[in-house]
């Protein structure tokens, strides 16, 4: 029996591609909806729209300090996943589709892993598990660099 390359996609490849495609479309649709809710003032933002452009010239840290001091009045800057409690604000609601698009790859790998093990492709299955673990750890914010 020879292991010649085939042009046929495996069941896992098709599942991954279909899930990634659907996730991308859902994320894109969410981007349009959340941006419209923000721009048309349907959901009030933290930073008023008329003041956003004046803050674009600031470095990220200064922007975060300015938003905190002038609008949020919190004890800590909004970094990492700290935006989640602010999903009721139009500008922070826009982060949700970005998080979805960023995380869809983790979901894709997690979904195909059982099929890889069933098929006996242990090397690919172990790499898929490693991908899920590494990407999840990176997304968690537990690894902080530069602080």
Secondary structure, 3 states (H helix, E strand, C coil): CCCCCCCCCCHHHHHHHHHHHHHHHHHHHHHHHHHHHHHCCCCCCCCCHHHHHHHCCCCHHHHHHHHHHHHHCCCCCCCCCCCHHHCCCHHHHCHHHHHHHHHHHHHHHHHHHHHHHHHCCHHHHHHHHHHHHHHHHHHHCCCCCCC
